[in-house]
Amino acid sequence: MNDDFPLKIETLLEQCGGSKDIGKVILDEFLIQVADDIKELETCIASGDLVQAGKVGHRLKGTAGVLGAAKLHALCQTVETAGKEGNAEVVAQTFPELKAETDRCIAAVPEAREQL
């Protein structure tokens, strides 16, 4: 894997005690949960629910941390902080990049599973 790969297998394995089976389960759960998180975040932005947007950002940030997805983690931190601060503009401006990075992470899951 190259340096541009969005997930860090070493971090994932550390987070699951070195268990490759648990790592695969976490990757599978990410694929299921991330779609719901992105939809919820879109809804929050559309409705102006910044508190909930911050909560979704926080939840997704935790998952990104487990996966070693540093760029996604940073974008989620931005959304979380902006949501808590009531900054709708930053949440809305960050969302497209967050969505694109999420898509990159989703696309990386099959290769990540092979590395486990």
N, CA, C and O atoms as a GROMACS GRO file, in nm:
protein
  464
    1MET      N    1   0.083  -0.119   0.000
    1MET     CA    2   0.000   0.000   0.000
    1MET      C    3   0.088   0.125   0.000
    1MET      O    4   0.194   0.128   0.062
    2ASN      N    5   0.042   0.225  -0.070
    2ASN     CA    6   0.121   0.348  -0.078
    2ASN      C    7   0.081   0.446   0.033
    2ASN      O    8  -0.014   0.422   0.108
    3ASP      N    9   0.155   0.555   0.041
    3ASP     CA   10   0.130   0.654   0.145
    3ASP      C   11  -0.005   0.723   0.129
    3ASP      O   12  -0.056   0.783   0.224
    4ASP      N   13  -0.064   0.716   0.009
    4ASP     CA   14  -0.192   0.780  -0.016
    4ASP      C   15  -0.310   0.692   0.026
    4ASP      O   16  -0.425   0.737   0.021
    5PHE      N   17  -0.284   0.568   0.067
    5PHE     CA   18  -0.391   0.478   0.109
    5PHE      C   19  -0.459   0.539   0.231
    5PHE      O   20  -0.391   0.573   0.328
    6PRO      N   21  -0.592   0.553   0.230
    6PRO     CA   22  -0.659   0.630   0.336
    6PRO      C   23  -0.671   0.559   0.471
    6PRO      O   24  -0.700   0.624   0.572
    7LEU      N   25  -0.649   0.429   0.475
    7LEU     CA   26  -0.660   0.354   0.600
    7LEU      C   27  -0.524   0.302   0.641
    7LEU      O   28  -0.439   0.273   0.556
    8LYS      N   29  -0.502   0.292   0.771
    8LYS     CA   30  -0.375   0.239   0.823
    8LYS      C   31  -0.403   0.105   0.890
    8LYS      O   32  -0.461   0.099   0.998
    9ILE      N   33  -0.362  -0.002   0.824
    9ILE     CA   34  -0.386  -0.137   0.874
    9ILE      C   35  -0.323  -0.156   1.012
    9ILE      O   36  -0.381  -0.221   1.099
   10GLU      N   37  -0.205  -0.100   1.031
   10GLU     CA   38  -0.136  -0.114   1.160
   10GLU      C   39  -0.222  -0.057   1.273
   10GLU      O   40  -0.232  -0.117   1.380
   11THR      N   41  -0.282   0.058   1.249
   11THR     CA   42  -0.368   0.121   1.350
   11THR      C   43  -0.490   0.035   1.378
   11THR      O   44  -0.527   0.014   1.493
   12LEU      N   45  -0.551  -0.015   1.273
   12LEU     CA   46  -0.669  -0.101   1.288
   12LEU      C   47  -0.634  -0.223   1.372
   12LEU      O   48  -0.708  -0.259   1.464
   13LEU      N   49  -0.522  -0.287   1.341
   13LEU     CA   50  -0.483  -0.406   1.417
   13LEU      C   51  -0.452  -0.373   1.563
   13LEU      O   52  -0.485  -0.451   1.652
   14GLU      N   53  -0.391  -0.258   1.587
   14GLU     CA   54  -0.366  -0.216   1.725
   14GLU      C   55  -0.497  -0.199   1.800
   14GLU      O   56  -0.508  -0.237   1.916
   15GLN      N   57  -0.596  -0.141   1.734
   15GLN     CA   58  -0.725  -0.113   1.797
   15GLN      C   59  -0.803  -0.240   1.829
   15GLN      O   60  -0.888  -0.240   1.918
   16CYS      N   61  -0.774  -0.347   1.759
   16CYS     CA   62  -0.848  -0.472   1.784
   16CYS      C   63  -0.757  -0.581   1.838
   16CYS      O   64  -0.780  -0.700   1.816
   17GLY      N   65  -0.654  -0.540   1.910
   17GLY     CA   66  -0.568  -0.635   1.978
   17GLY      C   67  -0.496  -0.732   1.887
   17GLY      O   68  -0.462  -0.843   1.929
   18GLY      N   69  -0.473  -0.692   1.764
   18GLY     CA   70  -0.402  -0.777   1.670
   18GLY      C   71  -0.488  -0.882   1.600
   18GLY      O   72  -0.438  -0.960   1.520
   19SER      N   73  -0.616  -0.883   1.632
   19SER     CA   74  -0.707  -0.982   1.573
   19SER      C   75  -0.749  -0.941   1.432
   19SER      O   76  -0.819  -0.841   1.413
   20LYS      N   77  -0.706  -1.018   1.335
   20LYS     CA   78  -0.745  -0.990   1.196
   20LYS      C   79  -0.895  -1.011   1.176
   20LYS      O   80  -0.958  -0.939   1.098
   21ASP      N   81  -0.951  -1.109   1.245
   21ASP     CA   82  -1.095  -1.134   1.233
   21ASP      C   83  -1.176  -1.015   1.284
   21ASP      O   84  -1.274  -0.974   1.221
   22ILE      N   85  -1.136  -0.960   1.398
   22ILE     CA   86  -1.205  -0.843   1.451
   22ILE      C   87  -1.185  -0.724   1.357
   22ILE      O   88  -1.277  -0.646   1.336
   23GLY      N   89  -1.067  -0.711   1.302
   23GLY     CA   90  -1.040  -0.604   1.205
   23GLY      C   91  -1.134  -0.610   1.086
   23GLY      O   92  -1.184  -0.508   1.040
   24LYS      N   93  -1.159  -0.732   1.038
   24LYS     CA   94  -1.251  -0.749   0.924
   24LYS      C   95  -1.394  -0.713   0.963
   24LYS      O   96  -1.467  -0.653   0.885
   25VAL      N   97  -1.432  -0.749   1.084
   25VAL     CA   98  -1.567  -0.713   1.132
   25VAL      C   99  -1.581  -0.561   1.141
   25VAL      O  100  -1.683  -0.505   1.102
   26ILE      N  101  -1.478  -0.495   1.192
   26ILE     CA  102  -1.481  -0.349   1.203
   26ILE      C  103  -1.493  -0.285   1.064
   26ILE      O  104  -1.570  -0.191   1.045
   27LEU      N  105  -1.419  -0.336   0.968
   27LEU     CA  106  -1.430  -0.284   0.830
   27LEU      C  107  -1.570  -0.305   0.775
   27LEU      O  108  -1.626  -0.215   0.711
   28ASP      N  109  -1.627  -0.422   0.799
   28ASP     CA  110  -1.763  -0.450   0.751
   28ASP      C  111  -1.865  -0.357   0.817
   28ASP      O  112  -1.955  -0.306   0.751
   29GLU      N  113  -1.850  -0.336   0.948
   29GLU     CA  114  -1.941  -0.248   1.019
   29GLU      C  115  -1.927  -0.104   0.969
   29GLU      O  116  -2.026  -0.031   0.959
   30PHE      N  117  -1.806  -0.063   0.938
   30PHE     CA  118  -1.783   0.070   0.882
   30PHE      C  119  -1.863   0.087   0.754
   30PHE      O  120  -1.928   0.190   0.734
   31LEU      N  121  -1.859  -0.012   0.667
   31LEU     CA  122  -1.933  -0.003   0.540
   31LEU      C  123  -2.083   0.012   0.563
   31LEU      O  124  -2.150   0.084   0.488
   32ILE      N  125  -2.134  -0.053   0.664
   32ILE     CA  126  -2.278  -0.044   0.695
   32ILE      C  127  -2.311   0.091   0.757
   32ILE      O  128  -2.406   0.158   0.715
   33GLN      N  129  -2.234   0.131   0.858
   33GLN     CA  130  -2.267   0.250   0.936
   33GLN      C  131  -2.238   0.381   0.863
   33GLN      O  132  -2.312   0.478   0.880
   34VAL      N  133  -2.132   0.385   0.783
   34VAL     CA  134  -2.091   0.512   0.724
   34VAL      C  135  -2.198   0.570   0.632
   34VAL      O  136  -2.216   0.692   0.626
   35ALA      N  137  -2.269   0.485   0.559
   35ALA     CA  138  -2.375   0.536   0.470
   35ALA      C  139  -2.483   0.606   0.551
   35ALA      O  140  -2.533   0.712   0.512
   36ASP      N  141  -2.520   0.545   0.665
   36ASP     CA  142  -2.621   0.607   0.751
   36ASP      C  143  -2.570   0.738   0.810
   36ASP      O  144  -2.645   0.836   0.819
   37ASP      N  145  -2.443   0.740   0.849
   37ASP     CA  146  -2.386   0.862   0.907
   37ASP      C  147  -2.385   0.976   0.805
   37ASP      O  148  -2.418   1.090   0.839
   38ILE      N  149  -2.348   0.947   0.682
   38ILE     CA  150  -2.344   1.050   0.577
   38ILE      C  151  -2.484   1.102   0.549
   38ILE      O  152  -2.504   1.223   0.535
   39LYS      N  153  -2.582   1.011   0.540
   39LYS     CA  154  -2.721   1.054   0.517
   39LYS      C  155  -2.770   1.141   0.633
   39LYS      O  156  -2.834   1.244   0.612
   40GLU      N  157  -2.737   1.099   0.756
   40GLU     CA  158  -2.780   1.177   0.872
   40GLU      C  159  -2.714   1.314   0.873
   40GLU      O  160  -2.778   1.414   0.907
   41LEU      N  161  -2.588   1.319   0.837
   41LEU     CA  162  -2.518   1.447   0.833
   41LEU      C  163  -2.579   1.539   0.727
   41LEU      O  164  -2.595   1.659   0.751
   42GLU      N  165  -2.613   1.485   0.612
   42GLU     CA  166  -2.680   1.564   0.507
   42GLU      C  167  -2.812   1.620   0.559
   42GLU      O  168  -2.844   1.737   0.536
   43THR      N  169  -2.888   1.537   0.629
   43THR     CA  170  -3.016   1.580   0.685
   43THR      C  171  -2.995   1.691   0.788
   43THR      O  172  -3.070   1.789   0.791
   44CYS      N  173  -2.894   1.674   0.872
   44CYS     CA  174  -2.864   1.775   0.974
   44CYS      C  175  -2.828   1.909   0.910
   44CYS      O  176  -2.873   2.014   0.955
   45ILE      N  177  -2.749   1.904   0.806
   45ILE     CA  178  -2.709   2.027   0.737
   45ILE      C  179  -2.832   2.094   0.676
   45ILE      O  180  -2.851   2.215   0.687
   46ALA      N  181  -2.916   2.013   0.609
   46ALA     CA  182  -3.035   2.067   0.543
   46ALA      C  183  -3.132   2.128   0.644
   46ALA      O  184  -3.197   2.229   0.615
   47SER      N  185  -3.143   2.067   0.762
   47SER     CA  186  -3.239   2.114   0.861
   47SER      C  187  -3.180   2.215   0.959
   47SER      O  188  -3.251   2.273   1.040
   48GLY      N  189  -3.049   2.235   0.951
   48GLY     CA  190  -2.983   2.329   1.042
   48GLY      C  191  -2.960   2.274   1.182
   48GLY      O  192  -2.937   2.350   1.276
   49ASP      N  193  -2.967   2.142   1.197
   49ASP     CA  194  -2.946   2.079   1.327
   49ASP      C  195  -2.796   2.060   1.352
   49ASP      O  196  -2.741   1.952   1.331
   50LEU      N  197  -2.732   2.167   1.395
   50LEU     CA  198  -2.587   2.166   1.411
   50LEU      C  199  -2.541   2.083   1.530
   50LEU      O  200  -2.432   2.025   1.528
   51VAL      N  201  -2.624   2.076   1.633
   51VAL     CA  202  -2.588   1.994   1.749
   51VAL      C  203  -2.576   1.848   1.706
   51VAL      O  204  -2.479   1.780   1.739
   52GLN      N  205  -2.676   1.801   1.633
   52GLN     CA  206  -2.672   1.662   1.587
   52GLN      C  207  -2.562   1.642   1.483
   52GLN      O  208  -2.500   1.536   1.480
   53ALA      N  209  -2.537   1.741   1.399
   53ALA     CA  210  -2.427   1.732   1.303
   53ALA      C  211  -2.295   1.711   1.376
   53ALA      O  212  -2.212   1.631   1.334
   54GLY      N  213  -2.278   1.783   1.486
   54GLY     CA  214  -2.158   1.767   1.567
   54GLY      C  215  -2.148   1.628   1.627
   54GLY      O  216  -2.039   1.571   1.634
   55LYS      N  217  -2.261   1.573   1.668
   55LYS     CA  218  -2.263   1.438   1.725
   55LYS      C  219  -2.228   1.333   1.619
   55LYS      O  220  -2.155   1.238   1.647
   56VAL      N  221  -2.281   1.351   1.500
   56VAL     CA  222  -2.250   1.258   1.391
   56VAL      C  223  -2.102   1.270   1.356
   56VAL      O  224  -2.034   1.169   1.333
   57GLY      N  225  -2.052   1.392   1.351
   57GLY     CA  226  -1.910   1.412   1.325
   57GLY      C  227  -1.825   1.342   1.429
   57GLY      O  228  -1.723   1.280   1.396
   58HIS      N  229  -1.867   1.351   1.555
   58HIS     CA  230  -1.794   1.285   1.664
   58HIS      C  231  -1.794   1.133   1.647
   58HIS      O  232  -1.691   1.068   1.661
   59ARG      N  233  -1.911   1.078   1.616
   59ARG     CA  234  -1.924   0.932   1.599
   59ARG      C  235  -1.837   0.884   1.483
   59ARG      O  236  -1.766   0.785   1.495
   60LEU      N  237  -1.843   0.954   1.372
   60LEU     CA  238  -1.765   0.916   1.255
   60LEU      C  239  -1.616   0.936   1.280
   60LEU      O  240  -1.534   0.862   1.227
   61LYS      N  241  -1.582   1.036   1.359
   61LYS     CA  242  -1.443   1.061   1.394
   61LYS      C  243  -1.386   0.943   1.471
   61LYS      O  244  -1.271   0.902   1.449
   62GLY      N  245  -1.465   0.887   1.562
   62GLY     CA  246  -1.421   0.771   1.638
   62GLY      C  247  -1.392   0.653   1.548
   62GLY      O  248  -1.291   0.584   1.565
   63THR      N  249  -1.480   0.629   1.454
   63THR     CA  250  -1.459   0.520   1.359
   63THR      C  251  -1.335   0.545   1.275
   63THR      O  252  -1.255   0.454   1.252
   64ALA      N  253  -1.319   0.668   1.229
   64ALA     CA  254  -1.201   0.702   1.149
   64ALA      C  255  -1.073   0.678   1.228
   64ALA      O  256  -0.973   0.633   1.172
   65GLY      N  257  -1.076   0.707   1.356
   65GLY     CA  258  -0.960   0.684   1.440
   65GLY      C  259  -0.925   0.537   1.451
   65GLY      O  260  -0.808   0.499   1.444
   66VAL      N  261  -1.026   0.454   1.466
   66VAL     CA  262  -1.004   0.309   1.475
   66VAL      C  263  -0.944   0.257   1.345
   66VAL      O  264  -0.860   0.167   1.347
   67LEU      N  265  -0.987   0.312   1.234
   67LEU     CA  266  -0.940   0.267   1.102
   67LEU      C  267  -0.806   0.330   1.063
   67LEU      O  268  -0.746   0.293   0.963
   68GLY      N  269  -0.760   0.426   1.142
   68GLY     CA  270  -0.636   0.495   1.106
   68GLY      C  271  -0.654   0.585   0.986
   68GLY      O  272  -0.559   0.612   0.912
   69ALA      N  273  -0.777   0.632   0.966
   69ALA     CA  274  -0.809   0.720   0.853
   69ALA      C  275  -0.786   0.865   0.896
   69ALA      O  276  -0.881   0.935   0.933
   70ALA      N  277  -0.661   0.909   0.891
   70ALA     CA  278  -0.622   1.039   0.948
   70ALA      C  279  -0.694   1.157   0.883
   70ALA      O  280  -0.741   1.247   0.953
   71LYS      N  281  -0.704   1.159   0.752
   71LYS     CA  282  -0.769   1.273   0.685
   71LYS      C  283  -0.918   1.277   0.719
   71LYS      O  284  -0.972   1.384   0.747
   72LEU      N  285  -0.983   1.162   0.717
   72LEU     CA  286  -1.125   1.156   0.753
   72LEU      C  287  -1.143   1.199   0.898
   72LEU      O  288  -1.237   1.272   0.931
   73HIS      N  289  -1.055   1.154   0.985
   73HIS     CA  290  -1.060   1.191   1.127
   73HIS      C  291  -1.055   1.343   1.142
   73HIS      O  292  -1.134   1.400   1.217
   74ALA      N  293  -0.962   1.407   1.072
   74ALA     CA  294  -0.947   1.552   1.082
   74ALA      C  295  -1.071   1.625   1.031
   74ALA      O  296  -1.114   1.723   1.091
   75LEU      N  297  -1.128   1.579   0.922
   75LEU     CA  298  -1.249   1.642   0.868
   75LEU      C  299  -1.366   1.625   0.963
   75LEU      O  300  -1.446   1.718   0.981
   76CYS      N  301  -1.377   1.509   1.024
   76CYS     CA  302  -1.484   1.485   1.122
   76CYS      C  303  -1.466   1.574   1.244
   76CYS      O  304  -1.564   1.623   1.300
   77GLN      N  305  -1.341   1.594   1.284
   77GLN     CA  306  -1.314   1.684   1.397
   77GLN      C  307  -1.361   1.824   1.365
   77GLN      O  308  -1.418   1.892   1.450
   78THR      N  309  -1.338   1.868   1.242
   78THR     CA  310  -1.383   2.001   1.200
   78THR      C  311  -1.534   2.011   1.208
   78THR      O  312  -1.587   2.111   1.258
   79VAL      N  313  -1.605   1.910   1.159
   79VAL     CA  314  -1.751   1.910   1.163
   79VAL      C  315  -1.801   1.905   1.307
   79VAL      O  316  -1.894   1.977   1.343
   80GLU      N  317  -1.738   1.821   1.388
   80GLU     CA  318  -1.778   1.811   1.528
   80GLU      C  319  -1.765   1.946   1.598
   80GLU      O  320  -1.858   1.992   1.664
   81THR      N  321  -1.650   2.009   1.584
   81THR     CA  322  -1.624   2.136   1.650
   81THR      C  323  -1.718   2.244   1.598
   81THR      O  324  -1.776   2.319   1.677
   82ALA      N  325  -1.732   2.253   1.466
   82ALA     CA  326  -1.820   2.355   1.407
   82ALA      C  327  -1.965   2.333   1.450
   82ALA      O  328  -2.038   2.429   1.476
   83GLY      N  329  -2.008   2.207   1.458
   83GLY     CA  330  -2.143   2.177   1.504
   83GLY      C  331  -2.164   2.224   1.647
   83GLY      O  332  -2.267   2.285   1.678
   84LYS      N  333  -2.068   2.196   1.735
   84LYS     CA  334  -2.078   2.238   1.875
   84LYS      C  335  -2.079   2.390   1.886
   84LYS      O  336  -2.145   2.446   1.974
   85GLU      N  337  -2.006   2.456   1.798
   85GLU     CA  338  -1.998   2.602   1.801
   85GLU      C  339  -2.113   2.670   1.727
   85GLU      O  340  -2.125   2.792   1.730
   86GLY      N  341  -2.197   2.591   1.660
   86GLY     CA  342  -2.310   2.647   1.586
   86GLY      C  343  -2.269   2.713   1.456
   86GLY      O  344  -2.338   2.802   1.407
   87ASN      N  345  -2.158   2.669   1.399
   87ASN     CA  346  -2.106   2.730   1.277
   87ASN      C  347  -2.153   2.650   1.154
   87ASN      O  348  -2.085   2.560   1.106
   88ALA      N  349  -2.271   2.686   1.107
   88ALA     CA  350  -2.332   2.615   0.994
   88ALA      C  351  -2.248   2.625   0.868
   88ALA      O  352  -2.242   2.530   0.789
   89GLU      N  353  -2.184   2.738   0.848
   89GLU     CA  354  -2.105   2.759   0.727
   89GLU      C  355  -1.989   2.660   0.718
   89GLU      O  356  -1.966   2.601   0.613
   90VAL      N  357  -1.918   2.643   0.828
   90VAL     CA  358  -1.804   2.550   0.827
   90VAL      C  359  -1.852   2.407   0.810
   90VAL      O  360  -1.791   2.330   0.736
   91VAL      N  361  -1.961   2.370   0.876
   91VAL     CA  362  -2.015   2.234   0.860
   91VAL      C  363  -2.049   2.210   0.713
   91VAL      O  364  -2.011   2.108   0.656
   92ALA      N  365  -2.121   2.303   0.653
   92ALA     CA  366  -2.163   2.287   0.513
   92ALA      C  367  -2.044   2.287   0.418
   92ALA      O  368  -2.042   2.212   0.320
   93GLN      N  369  -1.945   2.372   0.445
   93GLN     CA  370  -1.828   2.379   0.357
   93GLN      C  371  -1.740   2.255   0.369
   93GLN      O  372  -1.677   2.214   0.271
   94THR      N  373  -1.735   2.194   0.486
   94THR     CA  374  -1.651   2.078   0.509
   94THR      C  375  -1.714   1.950   0.455
   94THR      O  376  -1.644   1.856   0.419
   95PHE      N  377  -1.847   1.948   0.450
   95PHE     CA  378  -1.917   1.825   0.414
   95PHE      C  379  -1.874   1.764   0.280
   95PHE      O  380  -1.850   1.644   0.276
   96PRO      N  381  -1.862   1.841   0.171
   96PRO     CA  382  -1.824   1.777   0.044
   96PRO      C  383  -1.689   1.705   0.051
   96PRO      O  384  -1.675   1.595  -0.004
   97GLU      N  385  -1.592   1.764   0.117
   97GLU     CA  386  -1.462   1.699   0.130
   97GLU      C  387  -1.471   1.577   0.221
   97GLU      O  388  -1.409   1.474   0.194
   98LEU      N  389  -1.549   1.589   0.328
   98LEU     CA  390  -1.570   1.475   0.418
   98LEU      C  391  -1.635   1.360   0.342
   98LEU      O  392  -1.595   1.245   0.358
   99LYS      N  393  -1.735   1.391   0.262
   99LYS     CA  394  -1.804   1.288   0.182
   99LYS      C  395  -1.707   1.223   0.084
   99LYS      O  396  -1.708   1.101   0.069
  100ALA      N  397  -1.626   1.302   0.018
  100ALA     CA  398  -1.529   1.249  -0.078
  100ALA      C  399  -1.427   1.159  -0.007
  100ALA      O  400  -1.390   1.054  -0.059
  101GLU      N  401  -1.382   1.200   0.110
  101GLU     CA  402  -1.284   1.119   0.184
  101GLU      C  403  -1.350   0.991   0.235
  101GLU      O  404  -1.286   0.886   0.239
  102THR      N  405  -1.476   1.000   0.274
  102THR     CA  406  -1.549   0.880   0.315
  102THR      C  407  -1.557   0.782   0.198
  102THR      O  408  -1.537   0.662   0.216
  103ASP      N  409  -1.586   0.834   0.080
  103ASP     CA  410  -1.592   0.749  -0.039
  103ASP      C  411  -1.457   0.683  -0.067
  103ASP      O  412  -1.451   0.567  -0.107
  104ARG      N  413  -1.349   0.757  -0.045
  104ARG     CA  414  -1.214   0.702  -0.063
  104ARG      C  415  -1.188   0.588   0.036
  104ARG      O  416  -1.130   0.485   0.001
  105CYS      N  417  -1.232   0.608   0.158
  105CYS     CA  418  -1.215   0.504   0.261
  105CYS      C  419  -1.298   0.381   0.228
  105CYS      O  420  -1.252   0.268   0.244
  106ILE      N  421  -1.421   0.402   0.184
  106ILE     CA  422  -1.507   0.289   0.144
  106ILE      C  423  -1.441   0.210   0.032
  106ILE      O  424  -1.438   0.087   0.036
  107ALA      N  425  -1.388   0.281  -0.067
  107ALA     CA  426  -1.323   0.214  -0.180
  107ALA      C  427  -1.198   0.137  -0.137
  107ALA      O  428  -1.158   0.041  -0.203
  108ALA      N  429  -1.137   0.178  -0.026
  108ALA     CA  430  -1.015   0.113   0.022
  108ALA      C  431  -1.042  -0.013   0.105
  108ALA      O  432  -0.950  -0.091   0.129
  109VAL      N  433  -1.165  -0.032   0.148
  109VAL     CA  434  -1.196  -0.145   0.237
  109VAL      C  435  -1.160  -0.281   0.176
  109VAL      O  436  -1.100  -0.362   0.246
  110PRO      N  437  -1.192  -0.309   0.051
  110PRO     CA  438  -1.154  -0.442  -0.001
  110PRO      C  439  -1.003  -0.468   0.006
  110PRO      O  440  -0.961  -0.578   0.041
  111GLU      N  441  -0.924  -0.369  -0.028
  111GLU     CA  442  -0.779  -0.387  -0.021
  111GLU      C  443  -0.734  -0.401   0.124
  111GLU      O  444  -0.644  -0.479   0.154
  112ALA      N  445  -0.795  -0.326   0.213
  112ALA     CA  446  -0.762  -0.335   0.355
  112ALA      C  447  -0.793  -0.475   0.408
  112ALA      O  448  -0.716  -0.532   0.485
  113ARG      N  449  -0.907  -0.530   0.367
  113ARG     CA  450  -0.944  -0.666   0.410
  113ARG      C  451  -0.839  -0.766   0.362
  113ARG      O  452  -0.803  -0.858   0.435
  114GLU      N  453  -0.790  -0.748   0.241
  114GLU     CA  454  -0.688  -0.839   0.188
  114GLU      C  455  -0.558  -0.830   0.267
  114GLU      O  456  -0.486  -0.929   0.279
  115GLN      N  457  -0.528  -0.712   0.320
  115GLN     CA  458  -0.405  -0.693   0.396
  115GLN      C  459  -0.413  -0.753   0.536
  115GLN      O  460  -0.310  -0.774   0.602
  116LEU      N  461  -0.534  -0.782   0.582
  116LEU     CA  462  -0.549  -0.840   0.716
  116LEU      C  463  -0.521  -0.990   0.712
  116LEU      O  464  -0.528  -1.057   0.815
   0.00000   0.00000   0.00000
